[in-house]
Amino acid sequence: MTDFHEALDRRLLLALEEQGLERPTEIQATVLPPALAGRDLRISSPTGSGKTLAYLLPALQFLLGDLPSQSEGPLVLVLVPTRELARQVLKEARQLLAKTRLRAEALTGGADFRFQQSLLRRNPELLIGTPGRLIDHLGRGSLLLSQVRILVLDEADRMLEMGFREDVMTLAEACPAQRQTLLLSATLHDSRVTAVSEALQRDPMDITGGLPAGIVHQRILADSQGHKDQLLQALAVDSSGRQLVFANKRATAARLAKLLQAAGVRAACLHGELTTEERKAVMQRFNQGGLQVVVASDLAARGLDVDDIQRVIHYDTPFGGDDYLHRAGRTGRAGASGESILFVDASEWNRMISIQGFMQIAFAPRSVPGLKARYAGPKKQRASGKAAGTRKKKSDAAKKTTGGKRKADTATRKPGKKGTGTGKPAAKRARGRLKAAPTVGNDGFAPLMKKKPGRTESSD
């Protein structure tokens, strides 16, 4: 598919035109034909590739077809791991539905439960939600899923990492068996994702998309945490564009935000312990240009909808290629150019090599003037590029010395139980030690001795 006009309703086309979207992205062009045909799909595509529209467009096209005049419960259900992603999907869905009478709503934790019940009573055709809150409504009878025709699991890998597997399976079981299921994940090779797919999908088709071509992938070597701090400050001060910094831990993200603020950079932190209102305030400032840098953990950054991010900095090397995929996809969106810079110390070298293999990319070396690292990579590398082991082999002389000592020890042992060095059984040796124990003086503090049977005390 090279043009949206080939398969979409005129009302959707008008909404796309208002957003300036005339041609599908690579992932959209690949997903739309089989999705419109009702095929179950497993889709792997990074953030920023247009994956949200890739599943929303066929779902909404279905809703604009011949549907029952009244239905109890949603016809399309989208499961997402975080509130931010739910809000982003809802925003895009409402933009697409602007020329129709169809309704879309989102249910997430942290919002008033009774208000959400009132939203459900309006019977929205498209419902987006986080598994935990949807389970609450399902358990209280305010949510019915018996009419669901299309089930979407967006960022399924992250939902499973967060422990939502049981909730996801419960929600899926409440939907009709005859439905279309679309599963989106950073990687399709995760055993947990595969298990869920096998349980919920029928002969799914795999579709994989890569990162946008406009992203430059670079690495900067670092000697220590202090060196990384200096590199981050230098890059943040040097650029006037929006930058997103990722850390593996919440505490690290909070510390780095304060570090940048002390350096005069307009920065803020985004982590899981912030309230919904605090997170909204941070993102609003970032969108409106009030912040230059947002430092975030991986989970907190899920669902961020920010355009024109010039640079993504990975302060900590991510633990896997799927995490790198989601991080780097925040820049270079909609055909724009962007930078993805990875800080790498000696302990992170092998992770960087694994990410290169997973992503099929090569990180270009980069340095910051005046802050070049002493560390230049491992001295010895395997064929894969990972650091070679440093285990030393014993010399022949050491082997002979060890062997001779072992033989000498064996020769001096007396025949008997192996390893004891004596010919007596263990029980006899223990009794011998008791008999040989010195007697205790009769000073009034000795422990009482047990009388032997048949012996009487003498009277003086």
Number of C-alpha atoms within 10 A of each C-alpha: 16 13 12 20 13 9 15 18 16 13 15 22 18 16 18 16 11 12 11 9 14 14 15 17 21 17 22 23 16 18 27 23 15 14 21 16 10 18 19 24 24 25 27 21 26 28 24 22 23 17 21 19 21 21 23 20 23 23 24 21 16 20 17 17 9 7 10 6 5 8 14 17 22 24 24 25 26 24 26 26 26 22 21 21 22 24 21 16 25 21 15 13 22 17 15 23 18 14 14 12 7 16 16 19 23 24 27 22 16 11 11 10 15 10 10 17 15 11 15 22 12 12 21 20 22 25 24 26 25 23 25 17 18 23 17 14 17 16 11 9 10 16 19 17 19 16 18 25 21 24 23 23 21 24 26 26 25 20 22 17 12 12 10 18 17 11 18 22 14 14 18 21 13 14 19 15 13 10 20 23 24 24 27 25 22 25 23 22 10 12 11 15 24 14 10 17 22 12 11 20 19 15 12 18 15 14 15 17 17 16 20 23 12 15 22 18 19 17 20 20 26 25 17 14 12 10 16 21 15 15 22 21 18 17 14 25 15 9 13 11 14 21 25 24 26 29 20 17 14 20 11 17 23 18 13 24 22 17 17 22 15 12 14 12 17 19 25 22 22 24 19 14 10 13 11 14 10 12 17 14 12 18 21 14 15 21 17 9 13 13 19 21 28 25 29 26 22 21 18 21 23 22 21 14 17 17 15 17 22 21 26 26 24 23 23 19 26 22 14 13 21 22 18 24 21 20 25 28 22 31 30 26 23 15 14 15 17 23 20 24 23 26 24 24 23 15 12 16 18 20 17 26 19 17 22 17 14 15 15 9 11 15 17 12 12 15 14 14 8 8 15 16 17 9 14 12 16 15 8 12 13 10 8 11 16 17 18 14 10 7 6 6 7 8 8 9 9 11 10 11 10 11 11 11 11 11 10 10 10 12 10 9 15 14 13 12 13 11 10 13 14 14 13 14 11 12 8 10 13 12 11 11 10 10 10 9 9 8 8 9 8 8 6 7 8 10 8 7 6 6 9 7 6 5 7 8 6 5 4 3
